[in-house]
Every structure is written in structure tokens, then in C-alpha cells.
Amino acid sequence: MSPKKFLLIILFIGVAFRLVLSQITPIWVGPDEPAHFTFIKHLSETWQLTELKPTAEVLNTTWYSTIQQPPFFYALLVPFYRGISSLSVDSLVHILRLLSVLIGAVHVFLVYKLAKEITTREDFALLSAAFVSFLPTHIVVSSVINNGPLVWVFVTASALFMVYSIKNNYNFMQACLGALFFGLSVFTKYTALSLLISFLIFWICFFKKSQSSIGKKFFLLVFPFFIFGPIFLRNFFVYGAFIPTQEVSITKLDISWLVYYIIHLFPGYWVQEYGTAYIPDIRYFFFAVFGVFSLVSLVGLIFFLLKRKTKLLELVRSSKFFDNKKAVYYSIILSGLFLNFAGLTWLNTKWLFPDARLMFETLSFFALLFVLGTFHFWSGLGKQKLFKPSLYILLACLLFFDLILLVNHNSVLPKVPWPLL
């Protein structure tokens, strides 16, 4: 079977799960869905951004966490909302969810394109796309009204066009598209700033290697900041901070969030609180399985880096780093993932808000590195033939969880304790 047919099957299965879940799940059940809908409704009716401050009282209303979000996603959905606003709220929500399904499918396709461009291997690209397509948490979030899928698309598209630009000797138009999507990603969700170091690495390489004029080089640097900069300035004048947040007293902090990394982050990246059906035996068994798979991949990446430690250090110390396109690609991927992880840690310590979904901004990077890590793990053991079978088993487990999610959606999702409910 051709790779295109495999990709179509992956997309078809992923869209089918998302489409069914989007229509059978009661409204207000998805992650923060009432809050996202409230923002869209507010913009549609007033054409103004809210000036409500993220106090404990406001965060316990239908606004919830969207009070702290940039407006691009919500403004984008306003025309759709206004076009169907005469319908019942139930119909409104289910129709708007279809846009999330479409955006989620676009993200899966972009994951495939990014992995293929970086690795030049069709099998790695297909496995990365399947990994994202079958993730229960990805399915849930891209089945309801949520700004997450759009920011995932923008972050992945930004990295993809950076890679395109590098491959084509730092093509200026492709570089501008990379900068555009970076700007739009932050204008959609602040956590997309995880891509900041990646963009700066790309720009430094562009500055050194591109034949473009000095004016174009500096335009590329400031372009994304002109996109999301105004919302930061507005926040500063309205809230007194570039990103409005609810502060937590240091006396209220504890280190229990550290446990989150041990029992939730690796497996939580995959299933989080969704798809578990609240059956402890199934939940903890699969958490353990997914945790082992993640650690295997991590060990594989460490093996790979240790084997090439000397060459990598020489490359970093020399000016040849900018000539090595592969090195630049992986620097973009790794720095984005690292900053995203650091940001999640900061959020946990600042607001006691552990949430593996906040790592999904760089999910496309994680998927690629996960597949690569698994490959190098089995290669390092001299059992490369087990690489694909092991990932096929993993994908089968994910599909099983997806089925559990569909069958038990009424007993799983409503138990997620969103403040409105």
C-alpha cells in the first residue's frame, strides 16, 4: 500500500473518532468548553475584548481560563457563530465543534509533513502522524470548542516553514510564513511562546546564511512581534501585566505537583484524564504501559546523543553548526520542546495548575522525537526489527483507549471537574 493511502487511513480513522465524539458528547462537557463559547459569544455581541480581571470570582464563572487568552481563535469563530446564531445553543455548540474536528485533522497532516521533511523517512512520518491522530486527549480537545487545536496547527506550520526555508537556502518568503505562523500561534494562546527560542535560532541562522538584504533580515525578526505585540501592550495598560494571571501566594505553594511528573506527565501526555472510564485497573495499567513507552523513547534518544557526543560538541563549538541543516532542524525541535516543558513547570509552581495539555503546543515535536527515540532504542540493542512492531502495539493500545472513550463518554468526560459544572 502506498504511503498516501496509509496517510488517508490514518486521517480517516482520526476524523471518524473526532466526528462521532463531537456529536454524541453533551455540550459543556469538553475541556473549558463553556469558557471558550462565552468568549466567542461576547465578541460576537459586543465586538469588544473584555476587561474583566482574572480574579478567583471571575475564574469561577463561565469565563474561567479564557479570560487570560489572546483573542484570535475567538475572533476567527465569530463569523461562524453569527451565521448560525439563530439556532439553539445545543445546535450552535455541535456545529462549532465541527471546526475543531477539521483543525485537528489539519494538525495531523502537518505533523506528517514536518516529520517527513526533517527525517526524510516516510515510515517515521506516518508513525508520527498516527501517534497524534490516535491520542485520546488530542481526540477529545479537537472534538469540542477549544483554542488548543488551532495553536497546535500554527506552531507546527511555523516549524514546517522554517524547515522549508532552510532547505531552500533560507528562502525569504518561506521564512516569512514561518514567522507569520509563529506570530499567529502566540496571538491564539500565550503558551505558544514555547516556540520563541526555536524562532530565534532560526533567525540567527537566517541572518548568517541568507543572501537577503539586511532590511529583510530585521523585518523577519520583528514581524511576529507586530502580530502578537499589540495584545501584550493592551494587557499591560488594562491589567498592569503583559499576560493577565491570577497570582498565588507563596505560602499556598507546596511541592506535591512534582508527583505529577512521575505519575502523569509521561502517560498524561497521552491520555490525561480522558478515556480512562474511571476504572482503576484499566487506567493504571495503561498509564504504566504508556509511561514505559515514553521512557523507552527517552532512553533511545539518550543513547543516540551519547554515541555522537563528541561530534555534537565539536559542531556546537565550531561555526559549522550553521552549515549543518539537520543540526538546525533538531535545534528548533528540541528547544521548542524544552521551553514548553520549562513553561509547564513554571505554571505548576506559580498556579498549582498541572495540566499535560499545556505540553500539546509542541506535540508535533514530541511525536517526531518519540518515534526517533524508539527507533534508536531498538537499534542500540541490535533489534531494529522490533521498532515497528512495538509502535504498532502502542497504536493498537491507543485505539483501544479511543473506543473506551467513545463507549463511556457519558461516564468519563462529565466527571472532569470544570468550575462551571
C-alpha positions in Angstrom: 0.0 0.0 0.0 1.3 3.5 -0.9 2.2 6.0 1.8 -0.6 8.3 0.6 -3.1 5.6 1.2 -1.7 4.9 4.7 -1.9 8.6 5.5 -5.5 8.7 4.3 -6.4 5.8 6.5 -4.8 7.5 9.5 -6.7 10.7 8.8 -10.0 8.8 8.2 -9.8 6.9 11.5 -8.8 10.0 13.4 -11.5 12.2 11.8 -14.1 9.4 12.4 -13.3 9.3 16.2 -13.4 13.1 16.5 -16.6 13.5 14.4 -18.5 10.9 16.4 -17.3 12.2 19.7 -18.1 15.8 18.8 -21.7 14.9 18.1 -22.5 12.4 20.8 -20.9 14.3 23.7 -23.3 16.6 25.6 -22.4 20.3 25.4 -20.3 21.9 28.1 -18.5 18.6 28.8 -15.3 19.2 26.9 -12.2 20.9 28.3 -13.2 24.5 29.3 -15.8 24.5 26.5 -18.3 26.8 28.3 -15.5 29.4 28.7 -14.4 29.2 25.1 -18.0 29.6 23.9 -18.6 32.5 26.3 -15.6 34.4 24.7 -17.0 33.8 21.2 -20.5 34.9 22.2 -19.1 38.0 23.9 -17.1 39.1 20.9 -20.0 38.4 18.5 -22.4 40.5 20.6 -20.1 43.4 21.7 -17.2 43.5 19.2 -15.0 44.3 22.2 -12.5 42.5 24.4 -13.4 42.0 28.0 -11.6 44.0 30.7 -12.5 41.6 33.5 -9.6 40.7 35.6 -8.7 37.1 36.4 -9.8 37.1 40.0 -10.9 34.0 41.8 -14.5 35.1 41.4 -14.3 35.6 37.7 -12.4 32.4 37.2 -15.3 30.6 38.8 -17.7 31.8 36.1 -18.3 30.8 32.5 -15.3 32.9 31.6 -13.0 30.6 33.5 -9.5 30.4 31.9 -10.3 32.2 28.6 -10.1 35.5 30.5 -6.4 35.0 30.2 -6.3 34.0 26.5 -5.5 36.1 23.3 -8.5 36.7 21.1 -7.5 35.3 17.6 -9.3 32.0 17.9 -12.4 33.5 19.2 -12.5 36.3 16.6 -12.0 33.7 13.9 -15.1 31.8 15.0 -17.3 35.0 15.3 -18.5 34.9 11.6 -19.5 31.2 12.0 -21.3 32.0 15.3 -23.1 34.9 13.8 -24.1 32.9 10.8 -25.9 30.3 12.9 -26.8 32.3 16.0 -30.5 31.8 15.4 -30.1 28.1 16.2 -30.4 26.6 19.7 -27.4 26.7 21.9 -27.1 22.9 21.7 -27.0 23.1 17.9 -24.6 26.0 17.9 -22.1 24.1 20.0 -22.3 20.9 18.0 -21.8 22.8 14.7 -18.9 24.9 16.0 -17.3 21.7 17.2 -17.0 20.6 13.6 -14.4 23.3 13.0 -12.3 21.8 15.8 -12.5 18.4 14.1 -11.3 19.9 10.8 -8.5 21.8 12.5 -7.4 18.7 14.4 -7.2 16.8 11.1 -5.1 19.6 9.6 -2.7 19.3 12.6 -2.3 15.5 12.0 -1.4 16.2 8.3 1.1 18.9 9.3 2.8 16.5 11.8 3.2 14.1 8.9 4.7 16.8 6.7 7.1 18.1 9.4 8.3 14.6 10.3 8.9 13.7 6.6 10.8 16.9 5.9 13.1 16.5 8.9 13.7 12.8 8.8 13.2 12.2 5.1 11.7 8.8 6.1 8.1 8.0 5.1 7.7 5.4 7.9 8.8 7.9 10.6 6.4 10.5 9.2 3.4 8.1 9.1 4.1 6.8 12.6 4.3 10.3 14.0 1.0 11.2 12.3 -0.7 8.1 13.6 0.6 8.7 17.1 -1.0 12.2 17.2 -4.2 11.1 15.3 -4.9 8.3 17.9 -4.0 10.2 21.1 -7.2 10.2 23.3 -6.5 13.7 24.7 -5.9 15.1 21.2 -9.2 13.5 20.0 -11.1 15.0 22.9 -9.7 18.5 22.6 -10.2 18.6 18.8 -13.8 17.3 19.2 -15.0 20.3 21.3 -14.8 24.1 21.1 -11.2 24.8 22.2 -8.4 27.1 21.0 -5.9 24.3 21.5 -6.0 22.6 18.0 -5.5 26.0 16.3 -2.4 26.8 18.2 -1.1 23.3 17.5 -1.6 23.9 13.8 0.1 27.3 13.9 3.2 26.0 15.9 3.6 23.0 13.6 3.1 25.2 10.5 5.7 27.7 11.7 8.3 25.0 12.3 7.5 23.4 8.9 8.0 26.6 7.0 11.3 27.3 8.9 12.5 23.9 7.7 11.3 24.6 4.2 13.2 27.9 4.2 16.4 26.3 5.5 16.1 23.5 2.9 15.8 26.1 0.1 18.9 28.1 1.2 16.9 30.3 3.6 14.1 31.3 1.2 12.8 34.7 2.4 9.1 34.1 1.6 9.0 30.7 3.4 10.9 32.3 6.3 8.1 35.0 6.5 5.5 32.3 6.6 7.3 30.6 9.5 7.4 34.0 11.3 3.7 34.6 10.4 2.5 31.3 11.9 4.7 31.9 15.0 3.0 35.3 15.5 -0.5 33.8 15.0 0.3 31.0 17.4 1.1 33.4 20.2 -1.9 35.6 19.2 -4.0 32.4 19.7 -2.5 31.2 23.0 0.3 32.6 25.2 1.8 29.2 25.8 2.9 29.2 22.1 5.8 31.4 23.3 7.3 27.9 23.7 8.4 28.5 20.1 10.3 31.7 20.9 13.8 30.1 21.2 13.2 28.0 18.2 12.3 31.1 16.1 15.4 33.0 17.4 17.7 30.0 16.5 16.1 30.0 13.0 16.5 33.8 12.7 20.2 33.7 13.7 20.8 31.1 11.1 18.9 33.1 8.6 20.9 36.2 9.4 24.2 34.4 8.9 23.4 32.3 5.9 20.7 34.1 3.9 21.5 36.3 0.9 18.6 38.6 1.7 19.1 42.3 2.4 19.8 43.5 6.0 16.4 45.2 5.9 14.6 41.9 5.1 16.5 40.1 7.9 15.4 42.6 10.5 11.9 42.6 9.2 11.8 38.9 9.7 12.8 39.3 13.3 10.2 41.9 14.2 7.3 40.5 12.0 5.8 38.1 14.5 6.1 40.6 17.4 4.0 43.0 15.4 1.3 40.3 15.2 1.0 39.5 18.9 2.7 42.6 20.4 -0.5 44.7 20.4 -2.3 42.3 22.7 0.6 42.3 25.1 0.6 46.1 25.2 -3.2 46.2 25.7 -2.9 43.7 28.6 -0.2 45.9 30.2 -2.4 49.0 30.1 -5.6 47.2 31.1 -4.2 44.7 33.7 -0.8 46.1 34.5 0.8 42.9 33.2 1.7 41.6 29.7 -0.1 38.3 30.5 -3.0 38.6 32.9 -2.8 35.9 35.6 -4.2 35.1 39.0 -1.3 35.3 41.4 -0.9 32.6 44.1 0.6 33.4 47.4 3.9 31.7 48.0 2.5 30.5 51.3 0.0 28.4 49.4 2.5 26.6 47.3 3.6 23.0 48.0 5.7 20.5 46.1 3.0 18.0 45.6 2.9 19.0 41.9 6.3 17.2 41.5 4.4 13.9 41.8 2.5 15.0 38.6 5.7 14.4 36.6 6.1 10.9 37.9 2.6 9.6 37.5 1.0 11.9 35.0 3.4 13.7 32.6 4.7 10.9 30.5 1.4 8.9 30.4 -0.7 12.0 30.9 0.7 13.4 27.7 -1.2 10.6 26.0 -4.4 10.1 27.9 -4.5 12.6 30.8 -7.9 12.3 32.5 -9.7 11.3 29.3 -10.5 7.8 28.1 -9.9 6.1 31.5 -13.6 5.4 32.2 -12.6 5.8 35.8 -11.9 2.0 36.0 -8.7 1.9 38.2 -7.4 -1.4 36.8 -7.6 -0.2 33.2 -6.4 3.3 34.0 -3.3 2.5 35.9 -2.4 -0.4 33.7 -2.4 1.8 30.6 -0.7 4.6 32.5 2.1 2.2 33.2 2.3 1.0 29.6 2.4 4.5 28.2 4.9 5.5 30.8 7.2 2.6 29.8 6.9 3.5 26.1 7.8 7.1 26.9 10.8 6.1 29.0 12.0 3.7 26.3 11.9 6.5 23.8 13.8 8.8 26.1 16.5 6.2 26.7 16.8 5.7 23.0 17.4 9.5 22.5 20.0 9.5 25.3 21.8 6.5 23.7 21.8 8.3 20.4 23.2 11.6 21.9 25.9 9.8 23.9 27.2 7.9 20.9 27.5 11.2 19.0 28.5 13.4 22.0 32.0 14.3 20.6 30.7 15.2 17.2 27.9 17.2 18.6 30.2 19.2 20.9 32.5 19.9 18.0 29.7 21.0 15.9 28.3 23.4 18.5 31.7 24.9 19.2 32.5 25.5 15.6 31.0 27.8 13.0 30.0 24.7 11.1 26.8 24.4 13.1 25.0 26.9 10.8 26.1 24.8 7.8 24.6 21.6 9.1 20.9 21.8 8.3 20.0 18.7 10.2 21.5 20.2 13.3 19.5 23.4 12.9 16.3 21.4 12.4 16.7 19.4 15.6 17.8 22.5 17.5 14.4 24.1 16.5 12.5 21.0 17.6 14.4 20.4 20.9 14.5 24.0 22.0 10.7 24.3 21.5 10.0 21.1 23.4 12.4 22.2 26.2 10.9 25.7 26.6 7.4 24.2 26.6 8.4 21.8 29.4 10.0 24.6 31.3 6.9 26.7 30.9 4.7 23.9 32.2 7.0 23.6 35.3 6.7 27.3 35.8 2.9 27.2 35.6 2.7 24.4 38.0 4.8 26.2 40.6 3.1 29.5 40.1 -0.6 28.5 39.9 -0.7 24.9 41.1 -2.2 24.1 37.7 -0.7 20.8 36.5 -2.1 20.1 33.1 -0.3 17.9 30.5 -2.4 19.5 27.7 -0.2 22.6 28.1 2.6 20.4 26.5 0.5 19.9 23.4 1.7 23.1 21.9 4.8 21.2 20.8 3.1 17.9 20.4 4.3 17.6 16.8 7.9 17.9 18.1 7.2 15.3 20.8 5.7 12.8 18.3 8.7 13.1 16.0 11.2 12.7 18.8 9.2 9.8 20.3 9.4 7.8 17.1 13.1 8.6 16.7 13.8 7.7 20.3 12.0 4.4 19.9 13.9 3.6 16.7 17.3 4.4 18.3 16.4 2.3 21.4 15.9 -0.8 19.4 18.8 0.0 17.1 21.1 0.4 20.1 20.1 -3.1 21.3 20.7 -4.6 17.9 17.0 -5.4 17.5 15.9 -2.9 14.9 13.2 -5.3 13.6 11.2 -4.7 16.8 10.9 -1.0 16.2 7.8 -1.0 14.0 6.0 -3.9 15.8 6.4 -2.2 19.2 4.9 1.0 17.8 2.1 -1.0 16.1 1.3 -2.4 19.6 1.3 1.1 21.0 -1.1 2.4 18.3 -3.4 -0.6 18.9 -3.5 0.3 22.7 -4.3 3.9 21.8 -7.1 2.8 19.5 -8.5 0.6 22.3 -8.5 3.6 24.6 -10.2 5.6 21.9 -13.0 3.0 21.8 -13.3 3.1 25.6 -13.6 6.9 25.3 -16.5 6.7 22.8 -18.4 3.9 24.6 -18.0 5.6 28.0 -18.1 9.3 27.1 -21.0 10.0 29.4 -19.3 8.4 32.4 -15.8 9.8 31.6 -16.0 13.4 30.4 -18.7 14.8 32.7 -16.6 13.8 35.7 -13.8 16.2 34.7 -14.3 18.9 37.3 -14.6 22.2 35.4 -15.6 25.1 37.6 -18.8 25.8 35.7 -20.1 22.3 36.4 
